[in-house]
């Protein structure tokens, strides 16, 4: 029972990643609207930030799977 609870908590990192990516996308859209000439640099930073945020969700998912199948 404890393993399932731990796996569920580990998978909840996807919620944080989703909120973070949504917040970053909104802010980058505002930044591009304010300064369209720097859209290229803003987009590069957005993609890098989203990739790092998504990596945390994937790590949480992998931890959850490892907890279920390795225990």
PDB file with SEQRES, HELIX, SHEET and CRYST1 records, atoms N, CA, C and O in Angstrom:
SEQRES   1 A   71  UNK UNK UNK UNK UNK UNK UNK UNK UNK UNK UNK UNK UNK          
SEQRES   2 A   71  UNK UNK UNK UNK UNK UNK UNK UNK UNK UNK UNK UNK UNK          
SEQRES   3 A   71  UNK UNK UNK UNK UNK UNK UNK UNK UNK UNK UNK UNK UNK          
SEQRES   4 A   71  UNK UNK UNK UNK UNK UNK UNK UNK UNK UNK UNK UNK UNK          
SEQRES   5 A   71  UNK UNK UNK UNK UNK UNK UNK UNK UNK UNK UNK UNK UNK          
SEQRES   6 A   71  UNK UNK UNK UNK UNK UNK                                      
HELIX    1 AA1 UNK A    2  UNK A   11  1                                  10    
HELIX    2 AA2 UNK A   13  UNK A   34  1                                  22    
HELIX    3 AA3 UNK A   36  UNK A   38  5                                   3    
HELIX    4 AA4 UNK A   39  UNK A   70  1                                  32    
CRYST1    1.000    1.000    1.000  90.00  90.00  90.00 P 1           1          
ATOM      1  N   UNK A   1       0.834  -1.196   0.000  1.00  0.00           N  
ATOM      2  CA  UNK A   1       0.000   0.000   0.000  1.00  0.00           C  
ATOM      3  C   UNK A   1       0.874   1.253   0.000  1.00  0.00           C  
ATOM      4  O   UNK A   1       0.577   2.213  -0.712  1.00  0.00           O  
ATOM      5  N   UNK A   2       1.938   1.254   0.784  1.00  0.00           N  
ATOM      6  CA  UNK A   2       2.823   2.410   0.849  1.00  0.00           C  
ATOM      7  C   UNK A   2       3.534   2.671  -0.468  1.00  0.00           C  
ATOM      8  O   UNK A   2       3.822   3.818  -0.810  1.00  0.00           O  
ATOM      9  N   UNK A   3       3.816   1.598  -1.207  1.00  0.00           N  
ATOM     10  CA  UNK A   3       4.482   1.752  -2.495  1.00  0.00           C  
ATOM     11  C   UNK A   3       3.561   2.485  -3.472  1.00  0.00           C  
ATOM     12  O   UNK A   3       4.011   3.358  -4.215  1.00  0.00           O  
ATOM     13  N   UNK A   4       2.294   2.136  -3.472  1.00  0.00           N  
ATOM     14  CA  UNK A   4       1.345   2.791  -4.378  1.00  0.00           C  
ATOM     15  C   UNK A   4       1.180   4.262  -4.027  1.00  0.00           C  
ATOM     16  O   UNK A   4       1.068   5.102  -4.919  1.00  0.00           O  
ATOM     17  N   UNK A   5       1.165   4.581  -2.745  1.00  0.00           N  
ATOM     18  CA  UNK A   5       1.045   5.981  -2.328  1.00  0.00           C  
ATOM     19  C   UNK A   5       2.294   6.754  -2.757  1.00  0.00           C  
ATOM     20  O   UNK A   5       2.188   7.872  -3.262  1.00  0.00           O  
ATOM     21  N   UNK A   6       3.466   6.167  -2.559  1.00  0.00           N  
ATOM     22  CA  UNK A   6       4.706   6.816  -2.976  1.00  0.00           C  
ATOM     23  C   UNK A   6       4.765   7.032  -4.483  1.00  0.00           C  
ATOM     24  O   UNK A   6       5.221   8.076  -4.950  1.00  0.00           O  
ATOM     25  N   UNK A   7       4.300   6.039  -5.244  1.00  0.00           N  
ATOM     26  CA  UNK A   7       4.290   6.170  -6.701  1.00  0.00           C  
ATOM     27  C   UNK A   7       3.315   7.261  -7.130  1.00  0.00           C  
ATOM     28  O   UNK A   7       3.605   8.023  -8.052  1.00  0.00           O  
ATOM     29  N   UNK A   8       2.177   7.340  -6.477  1.00  0.00           N  
ATOM     30  CA  UNK A   8       1.209   8.396  -6.789  1.00  0.00           C  
ATOM     31  C   UNK A   8       1.756   9.780  -6.505  1.00  0.00           C  
ATOM     32  O   UNK A   8       1.553  10.710  -7.286  1.00  0.00           O  
ATOM     33  N   UNK A   9       2.445   9.913  -5.396  1.00  0.00           N  
ATOM     34  CA  UNK A   9       3.046  11.211  -5.055  1.00  0.00           C  
ATOM     35  C   UNK A   9       4.144  11.562  -6.056  1.00  0.00           C  
ATOM     36  O   UNK A   9       4.278  12.725  -6.438  1.00  0.00           O  
ATOM     37  N   UNK A  10       4.924  10.586  -6.482  1.00  0.00           N  
ATOM     38  CA  UNK A  10       5.993  10.847  -7.448  1.00  0.00           C  
ATOM     39  C   UNK A  10       5.432  11.312  -8.787  1.00  0.00           C  
ATOM     40  O   UNK A  10       6.022  12.169  -9.445  1.00  0.00           O  
ATOM     41  N   UNK A  11       4.307  10.756  -9.188  1.00  0.00           N  
ATOM     42  CA  UNK A  11       3.710  11.118 -10.470  1.00  0.00           C  
ATOM     43  C   UNK A  11       3.074  12.503 -10.410  1.00  0.00           C  
ATOM     44  O   UNK A  11       2.854  13.116 -11.454  1.00  0.00           O  
ATOM     45  N   UNK A  12       2.778  13.004  -9.228  1.00  0.00           N  
ATOM     46  CA  UNK A  12       2.181  14.340  -9.101  1.00  0.00           C  
ATOM     47  C   UNK A  12       3.126  15.456  -9.541  1.00  0.00           C  
ATOM     48  O   UNK A  12       2.705  16.608  -9.645  1.00  0.00           O  
ATOM     49  N   UNK A  13       4.377  15.142  -9.799  1.00  0.00           N  
ATOM     50  CA  UNK A  13       5.292  16.166 -10.301  1.00  0.00           C  
ATOM     51  C   UNK A  13       4.840  16.687 -11.661  1.00  0.00           C  
ATOM     52  O   UNK A  13       5.217  17.787 -12.066  1.00  0.00           O  
ATOM     53  N   UNK A  14       4.038  15.901 -12.359  1.00  0.00           N  
ATOM     54  CA  UNK A  14       3.496  16.345 -13.645  1.00  0.00           C  
ATOM     55  C   UNK A  14       2.594  17.555 -13.509  1.00  0.00           C  
ATOM     56  O   UNK A  14       2.512  18.374 -14.424  1.00  0.00           O  
ATOM     57  N   UNK A  15       1.913  17.678 -12.373  1.00  0.00           N  
ATOM     58  CA  UNK A  15       1.049  18.841 -12.142  1.00  0.00           C  
ATOM     59  C   UNK A  15       1.894  20.100 -12.043  1.00  0.00           C  
ATOM     60  O   UNK A  15       1.573  21.122 -12.649  1.00  0.00           O  
ATOM     61  N   UNK A  16       2.965  20.025 -11.283  1.00  0.00           N  
ATOM     62  CA  UNK A  16       3.850  21.177 -11.147  1.00  0.00           C  
ATOM     63  C   UNK A  16       4.478  21.570 -12.473  1.00  0.00           C  
ATOM     64  O   UNK A  16       4.617  22.755 -12.776  1.00  0.00           O  
ATOM     65  N   UNK A  17       4.852  20.584 -13.253  1.00  0.00           N  
ATOM     66  CA  UNK A  17       5.447  20.873 -14.564  1.00  0.00           C  
ATOM     67  C   UNK A  17       4.429  21.528 -15.483  1.00  0.00           C  
ATOM     68  O   UNK A  17       4.765  22.461 -16.213  1.00  0.00           O  
ATOM     69  N   UNK A  18       3.205  21.059 -15.458  1.00  0.00           N  
ATOM     70  CA  UNK A  18       2.159  21.653 -16.288  1.00  0.00           C  
ATOM     71  C   UNK A  18       1.870  23.093 -15.910  1.00  0.00           C  
ATOM     72  O   UNK A  18       1.709  23.950 -16.780  1.00  0.00           O  
ATOM     73  N   UNK A  19       1.804  23.360 -14.612  1.00  0.00           N  
ATOM     74  CA  UNK A  19       1.581  24.731 -14.154  1.00  0.00           C  
ATOM     75  C   UNK A  19       2.755  25.619 -14.539  1.00  0.00           C  
ATOM     76  O   UNK A  19       2.558  26.744 -14.997  1.00  0.00           O  
ATOM     77  N   UNK A  20       3.968  25.125 -14.359  1.00  0.00           N  
ATOM     78  CA  UNK A  20       5.156  25.902 -14.702  1.00  0.00           C  
ATOM     79  C   UNK A  20       5.250  26.210 -16.187  1.00  0.00           C  
ATOM     80  O   UNK A  20       5.591  27.329 -16.569  1.00  0.00           O  
ATOM     81  N   UNK A  21       4.952  25.230 -17.023  1.00  0.00           N  
ATOM     82  CA  UNK A  21       5.009  25.445 -18.464  1.00  0.00           C  
ATOM     83  C   UNK A  21       3.923  26.429 -18.898  1.00  0.00           C  
ATOM     84  O   UNK A  21       4.169  27.289 -19.743  1.00  0.00           O  
ATOM     85  N   UNK A  22       2.742  26.308 -18.334  1.00  0.00           N  
ATOM     86  CA  UNK A  22       1.669  27.243 -18.662  1.00  0.00           C  
ATOM     87  C   UNK A  22       2.007  28.671 -18.258  1.00  0.00           C  
ATOM     88  O   UNK A  22       1.761  29.611 -19.014  1.00  0.00           O  
ATOM     89  N   UNK A  23       2.565  28.829 -17.077  1.00  0.00           N  
ATOM     90  CA  UNK A  23       2.965  30.154 -16.600  1.00  0.00           C  
ATOM     91  C   UNK A  23       4.053  30.744 -17.494  1.00  0.00           C  
ATOM     92  O   UNK A  23       3.988  31.917 -17.861  1.00  0.00           O  
ATOM     93  N   UNK A  24       5.041  29.943 -17.840  1.00  0.00           N  
ATOM     94  CA  UNK A  24       6.137  30.418 -18.686  1.00  0.00           C  
ATOM     95  C   UNK A  24       5.644  30.793 -20.079  1.00  0.00           C  
ATOM     96  O   UNK A  24       6.090  31.791 -20.645  1.00  0.00           O  
ATOM     97  N   UNK A  25       4.735  30.010 -20.631  1.00  0.00           N  
ATOM     98  CA  UNK A  25       4.199  30.313 -21.952  1.00  0.00           C  
ATOM     99  C   UNK A  25       3.413  31.613 -21.948  1.00  0.00           C  
ATOM    100  O   UNK A  25       3.517  32.414 -22.876  1.00  0.00           O  
ATOM    101  N   UNK A  26       2.632  31.818 -20.906  1.00  0.00           N  
ATOM    102  CA  UNK A  26       1.888  33.066 -20.791  1.00  0.00           C  
ATOM    103  C   UNK A  26       2.796  34.276 -20.690  1.00  0.00           C  
ATOM    104  O   UNK A  26       2.570  35.290 -21.349  1.00  0.00           O  
ATOM    105  N   UNK A  27       3.810  34.166 -19.871  1.00  0.00           N  
ATOM    106  CA  UNK A  27       4.744  35.281 -19.712  1.00  0.00           C  
ATOM    107  C   UNK A  27       5.549  35.538 -20.982  1.00  0.00           C  
ATOM    108  O   UNK A  27       5.836  36.690 -21.308  1.00  0.00           O  
ATOM    109  N   UNK A  28       5.917  34.479 -21.700  1.00  0.00           N  
ATOM    110  CA  UNK A  28       6.659  34.696 -22.942  1.00  0.00           C  
ATOM    111  C   UNK A  28       5.766  35.336 -24.003  1.00  0.00           C  
ATOM    112  O   UNK A  28       6.242  36.147 -24.798  1.00  0.00           O  
ATOM    113  N   UNK A  29       4.485  34.985 -24.029  1.00  0.00           N  
ATOM    114  CA  UNK A  29       3.565  35.629 -24.959  1.00  0.00           C  
ATOM    115  C   UNK A  29       3.434  37.117 -24.645  1.00  0.00           C  
ATOM    116  O   UNK A  29       3.387  37.943 -25.556  1.00  0.00           O  
ATOM    117  N   UNK A  30       3.375  37.458 -23.366  1.00  0.00           N  
ATOM    118  CA  UNK A  30       3.335  38.866 -22.970  1.00  0.00           C  
ATOM    119  C   UNK A  30       4.613  39.585 -23.384  1.00  0.00           C  
ATOM    120  O   UNK A  30       4.569  40.716 -23.868  1.00  0.00           O  
ATOM    121  N   UNK A  31       5.748  38.926 -23.192  1.00  0.00           N  
ATOM    122  CA  UNK A  31       7.025  39.550 -23.538  1.00  0.00           C  
ATOM    123  C   UNK A  31       7.141  39.776 -25.041  1.00  0.00           C  
ATOM    124  O   UNK A  31       7.638  40.815 -25.475  1.00  0.00           O  
ATOM    125  N   UNK A  32       6.687  38.814 -25.835  1.00  0.00           N  
ATOM    126  CA  UNK A  32       6.738  38.975 -27.291  1.00  0.00           C  
ATOM    127  C   UNK A  32       5.780  40.078 -27.731  1.00  0.00           C  
ATOM    128  O   UNK A  32       6.076  40.825 -28.665  1.00  0.00           O  
ATOM    129  N   UNK A  33       4.632  40.183 -27.061  1.00  0.00           N  
ATOM    130  CA  UNK A  33       3.684  41.244 -27.407  1.00  0.00           C  
ATOM    131  C   UNK A  33       4.264  42.622 -27.092  1.00  0.00           C  
ATOM    132  O   UNK A  33       3.981  43.590 -27.797  1.00  0.00           O  
ATOM    133  N   UNK A  34       5.066  42.711 -26.047  1.00  0.00           N  
ATOM    134  CA  UNK A  34       5.654  43.998 -25.673  1.00  0.00           C  
ATOM    135  C   UNK A  34       6.862  44.354 -26.534  1.00  0.00           C  
ATOM    136  O   UNK A  34       7.062  45.518 -26.882  1.00  0.00           O  
ATOM    137  N   UNK A  35       7.667  43.346 -26.874  1.00  0.00           N  
ATOM    138  CA  UNK A  35       8.871  43.598 -27.674  1.00  0.00           C  
ATOM    139  C   UNK A  35       8.983  42.538 -28.769  1.00  0.00           C  
ATOM    140  O   UNK A  35       9.709  41.556 -28.612  1.00  0.00           O  
ATOM    141  N   UNK A  36       8.270  42.731 -29.871  1.00  0.00           N  
ATOM    142  CA  UNK A  36       8.278  41.718 -30.943  1.00  0.00           C  
ATOM    143  C   UNK A  36       9.649  41.491 -31.565  1.00  0.00           C  
ATOM    144  O   UNK A  36       9.905  40.416 -32.107  1.00  0.00           O  
ATOM    145  N   UNK A  37      10.539  42.488 -31.497  1.00  0.00           N  
ATOM    146  CA  UNK A  37      11.849  42.323 -32.129  1.00  0.00           C  
ATOM    147  C   UNK A  37      12.732  41.311 -31.414  1.00  0.00           C  
ATOM    148  O   UNK A  37      13.685  40.806 -32.007  1.00  0.00           O  
ATOM    149  N   UNK A  38      12.440  41.004 -30.162  1.00  0.00           N  
ATOM    150  CA  UNK A  38      13.240  40.008 -29.447  1.00  0.00           C  
ATOM    151  C   UNK A  38      12.507  38.676 -29.302  1.00  0.00           C  
ATOM    152  O   UNK A  38      12.742  37.925 -28.355  1.00  0.00           O  
ATOM    153  N   UNK A  39      11.620  38.395 -30.251  1.00  0.00           N  
ATOM    154  CA  UNK A  39      10.840  37.153 -30.195  1.00  0.00           C  
ATOM    155  C   UNK A  39      11.730  35.915 -30.322  1.00  0.00           C  
ATOM    156  O   UNK A  39      11.451  34.891 -29.698  1.00  0.00           O  
ATOM    157  N   UNK A  40      12.787  35.998 -31.115  1.00  0.00           N  
ATOM    158  CA  UNK A  40      13.669  34.833 -31.297  1.00  0.00           C  
ATOM    159  C   UNK A  40      14.355  34.422 -30.009  1.00  0.00           C  
ATOM    160  O   UNK A  40      14.380  33.237 -29.676  1.00  0.00           O  
ATOM    161  N   UNK A  41      14.910  35.374 -29.281  1.00  0.00           N  
ATOM    162  CA  UNK A  41      15.601  35.080 -28.025  1.00  0.00           C  
ATOM    163  C   UNK A  41      14.608  34.607 -26.961  1.00  0.00           C  
ATOM    164  O   UNK A  41      14.914  33.709 -26.177  1.00  0.00           O  
ATOM    165  N   UNK A  42      13.427  35.213 -26.938  1.00  0.00           N  
ATOM    166  CA  UNK A  42      12.417  34.811 -25.952  1.00  0.00           C  
ATOM    167  C   UNK A  42      11.969  33.380 -26.227  1.00  0.00           C  
ATOM    168  O   UNK A  42      11.801  32.587 -25.300  1.00  0.00           O  
ATOM    169  N   UNK A  43      11.776  33.051 -27.507  1.00  0.00           N  
ATOM    170  CA  UNK A  43      11.343  31.692 -27.859  1.00  0.00           C  
ATOM    171  C   UNK A  43      12.395  30.651 -27.495  1.00  0.00           C  
ATOM    172  O   UNK A  43      12.063  29.565 -27.020  1.00  0.00           O  
ATOM    173  N   UNK A  44      13.660  30.985 -27.719  1.00  0.00           N  
ATOM    174  CA  UNK A  44      14.728  30.047 -27.341  1.00  0.00           C  
ATOM    175  C   UNK A  44      14.719  29.778 -25.840  1.00  0.00           C  
ATOM    176  O   UNK A  44      14.820  28.631 -25.404  1.00  0.00           O  
ATOM    177  N   UNK A  45      14.597  30.843 -25.059  1.00  0.00           N  
ATOM    178  CA  UNK A  45      14.566  30.677 -23.605  1.00  0.00           C  
ATOM    179  C   UNK A  45      13.331  29.909 -23.159  1.00  0.00           C  
ATOM    180  O   UNK A  45      13.396  29.109 -22.225  1.00  0.00           O  
ATOM    181  N   UNK A  46      12.202  30.152 -23.826  1.00  0.00           N  
ATOM    182  CA  UNK A  46      10.970  29.435 -23.477  1.00  0.00           C  
ATOM    183  C   UNK A  46      11.116  27.947 -23.738  1.00  0.00           C  
ATOM    184  O   UNK A  46      10.731  27.130 -22.902  1.00  0.00           O  
ATOM    185  N   UNK A  47      11.662  27.590 -24.880  1.00  0.00           N  
ATOM    186  CA  UNK A  47      11.805  26.176 -25.217  1.00  0.00           C  
ATOM    187  C   UNK A  47      12.758  25.478 -24.246  1.00  0.00           C  
ATOM    188  O   UNK A  47      12.504  24.347 -23.831  1.00  0.00           O  
ATOM    189  N   UNK A  48      13.838  26.138 -23.889  1.00  0.00           N  
ATOM    190  CA  UNK A  48      14.765  25.563 -22.931  1.00  0.00           C  
ATOM    191  C   UNK A  48      14.101  25.379 -21.566  1.00  0.00           C  
ATOM    192  O   UNK A  48      14.247  24.330 -20.939  1.00  0.00           O  
ATOM    193  N   UNK A  49      13.383  26.382 -21.114  1.00  0.00           N  
ATOM    194  CA  UNK A  49      12.702  26.289 -19.822  1.00  0.00           C  
ATOM    195  C   UNK A  49      11.632  25.223 -19.807  1.00  0.00           C  
ATOM    196  O   UNK A  49      11.486  24.500 -18.821  1.00  0.00           O  
ATOM    197  N   UNK A  50      10.875  25.114 -20.896  1.00  0.00           N  
ATOM    198  CA  UNK A  50       9.844  24.078 -20.971  1.00  0.00           C  
ATOM    199  C   UNK A  50      10.454  22.681 -20.991  1.00  0.00           C  
ATOM    200  O   UNK A  50       9.903  21.750 -20.403  1.00  0.00           O  
ATOM    201  N   UNK A  51      11.579  22.537 -21.658  1.00  0.00           N  
ATOM    202  CA  UNK A  51      12.243  21.229 -21.681  1.00  0.00           C  
ATOM    203  C   UNK A  51      12.714  20.832 -20.289  1.00  0.00           C  
ATOM    204  O   UNK A  51      12.583  19.674 -19.893  1.00  0.00           O  
ATOM    205  N   UNK A  52      13.259  21.782 -19.551  1.00  0.00           N  
ATOM    206  CA  UNK A  52      13.709  21.471 -18.191  1.00  0.00           C  
ATOM    207  C   UNK A  52      12.526  21.165 -17.269  1.00  0.00           C  
ATOM    208  O   UNK A  52      12.610  20.267 -16.432  1.00  0.00           O  
ATOM    209  N   UNK A  53      11.433  21.901 -17.416  1.00  0.00           N  
ATOM    210  CA  UNK A  53      10.252  21.636 -16.589  1.00  0.00           C  
ATOM    211  C   UNK A  53       9.655  20.277 -16.927  1.00  0.00           C  
ATOM    212  O   UNK A  53       9.232  19.544 -16.032  1.00  0.00           O  
ATOM    213  N   UNK A  54       9.618  19.941 -18.199  1.00  0.00           N  
ATOM    214  CA  UNK A  54       9.073  18.653 -18.599  1.00  0.00           C  
ATOM    215  C   UNK A  54       9.967  17.507 -18.131  1.00  0.00           C  
ATOM    216  O   UNK A  54       9.476  16.415 -17.844  1.00  0.00           O  
ATOM    217  N   UNK A  55      11.266  17.747 -18.053  1.00  0.00           N  
ATOM    218  CA  UNK A  55      12.180  16.702 -17.575  1.00  0.00           C  
ATOM    219  C   UNK A  55      11.867  16.332 -16.131  1.00  0.00           C  
ATOM    220  O   UNK A  55      11.970  15.163 -15.761  1.00  0.00           O  
ATOM    221  N   UNK A  56      11.487  17.309 -15.311  1.00  0.00           N  
ATOM    222  CA  UNK A  56      11.138  16.976 -13.926  1.00  0.00           C  
ATOM    223  C   UNK A  56       9.901  16.088 -13.867  1.00  0.00           C  
ATOM    224  O   UNK A  56       9.814  15.198 -13.021  1.00  0.00           O  
ATOM    225  N   UNK A  57       8.947  16.326 -14.758  1.00  0.00           N  
ATOM    226  CA  UNK A  57       7.756  15.474 -14.800  1.00  0.00           C  
ATOM    227  C   UNK A  57       8.119  14.058 -15.231  1.00  0.00           C  
ATOM    228  O   UNK A  57       7.594  13.085 -14.689  1.00  0.00           O  
ATOM    229  N   UNK A  58       9.007  13.945 -16.193  1.00  0.00           N  
ATOM    230  CA  UNK A  58       9.426  12.619 -16.660  1.00  0.00           C  
ATOM    231  C   UNK A  58      10.182  11.883 -15.557  1.00  0.00           C  
ATOM    232  O   UNK A  58      10.001  10.678 -15.380  1.00  0.00           O  
ATOM    233  N   UNK A  59      11.028  12.601 -14.814  1.00  0.00           N  
ATOM    234  CA  UNK A  59      11.741  11.972 -13.698  1.00  0.00           C  
ATOM    235  C   UNK A  59      10.756  11.455 -12.651  1.00  0.00           C  
ATOM    236  O   UNK A  59      10.917  10.346 -12.143  1.00  0.00           O  
ATOM    237  N   UNK A  60       9.751  12.241 -12.331  1.00  0.00           N  
ATOM    238  CA  UNK A  60       8.738  11.795 -11.371  1.00  0.00           C  
ATOM    239  C   UNK A  60       7.997  10.568 -11.858  1.00  0.00           C  
ATOM    240  O   UNK A  60       7.730   9.649 -11.084  1.00  0.00           O  
ATOM    241  N   UNK A  61       7.661  10.549 -13.142  1.00  0.00           N  
ATOM    242  CA  UNK A  61       6.982   9.402 -13.728  1.00  0.00           C  
ATOM    243  C   UNK A  61       7.857   8.154 -13.660  1.00  0.00           C  
ATOM    244  O   UNK A  61       7.376   7.071 -13.325  1.00  0.00           O  
ATOM    245  N   UNK A  62       9.132   8.304 -13.974  1.00  0.00           N  
ATOM    246  CA  UNK A  62      10.048   7.161 -13.910  1.00  0.00           C  
ATOM    247  C   UNK A  62      10.220   6.647 -12.481  1.00  0.00           C  
ATOM    248  O   UNK A  62      10.292   5.438 -12.257  1.00  0.00           O  
ATOM    249  N   UNK A  63      10.285   7.562 -11.521  1.00  0.00           N  
ATOM    250  CA  UNK A  63      10.379   7.140 -10.127  1.00  0.00           C  
ATOM    251  C   UNK A  63       9.140   6.343  -9.729  1.00  0.00           C  
ATOM    252  O   UNK A  63       9.240   5.318  -9.054  1.00  0.00           O  
ATOM    253  N   UNK A  64       7.976   6.822 -10.154  1.00  0.00           N  
ATOM    254  CA  UNK A  64       6.729   6.097  -9.875  1.00  0.00           C  
ATOM    255  C   UNK A  64       6.730   4.707 -10.455  1.00  0.00           C  
ATOM    256  O   UNK A  64       6.339   3.753  -9.783  1.00  0.00           O  
ATOM    257  N   UNK A  65       7.169   4.576 -11.707  1.00  0.00           N  
ATOM    258  CA  UNK A  65       7.228   3.263 -12.341  1.00  0.00           C  
ATOM    259  C   UNK A  65       8.220   2.362 -11.636  1.00  0.00           C  
ATOM    260  O   UNK A  65       7.942   1.186 -11.404  1.00  0.00           O  
ATOM    261  N   UNK A  66       9.388   2.915 -11.289  1.00  0.00           N  
ATOM    262  CA  UNK A  66      10.388   2.115 -10.574  1.00  0.00           C  
ATOM    263  C   UNK A  66       9.866   1.652  -9.227  1.00  0.00           C  
ATOM    264  O   UNK A  66      10.116   0.516  -8.826  1.00  0.00           O  
ATOM    265  N   UNK A  67       9.147   2.509  -8.527  1.00  0.00           N  
ATOM    266  CA  UNK A  67       8.599   2.109  -7.229  1.00  0.00           C  
ATOM    267  C   UNK A  67       7.602   0.968  -7.366  1.00  0.00           C  
ATOM    268  O   UNK A  67       7.567   0.065  -6.531  1.00  0.00           O  
ATOM    269  N   UNK A  68       6.802   1.007  -8.406  1.00  0.00           N  
ATOM    270  CA  UNK A  68       5.785  -0.036  -8.581  1.00  0.00           C  
ATOM    271  C   UNK A  68       6.430  -1.357  -8.998  1.00  0.00           C  
ATOM    272  O   UNK A  68       6.136  -2.399  -8.413  1.00  0.00           O  
ATOM    273  N   UNK A  69       7.299  -1.324  -9.998  1.00  0.00           N  
ATOM    274  CA  UNK A  69       7.791  -2.582 -10.574  1.00  0.00           C  
ATOM    275  C   UNK A  69       9.033  -3.137  -9.896  1.00  0.00           C  
ATOM    276  O   UNK A  69       9.311  -4.328 -10.042  1.00  0.00           O  
ATOM    277  N   UNK A  70       9.783  -2.342  -9.172  1.00  0.00           N  
ATOM    278  CA  UNK A  70      11.007  -2.835  -8.553  1.00  0.00           C  
ATOM    279  C   UNK A  70      10.804  -3.237  -7.093  1.00  0.00           C  
ATOM    280  O   UNK A  70      11.715  -3.780  -6.469  1.00  0.00           O  
ATOM    281  N   UNK A  71       9.639  -2.979  -6.556  1.00  0.00           N  
ATOM    282  CA  UNK A  71       9.416  -3.325  -5.144  1.00  0.00           C  
ATOM    283  C   UNK A  71       8.585  -4.576  -4.992  1.00  0.00           C  
ATOM    284  O   UNK A  71       8.308  -5.001  -3.871  1.00  0.00           O  
TER     285      UNK A  71                                                      
END                                                                             
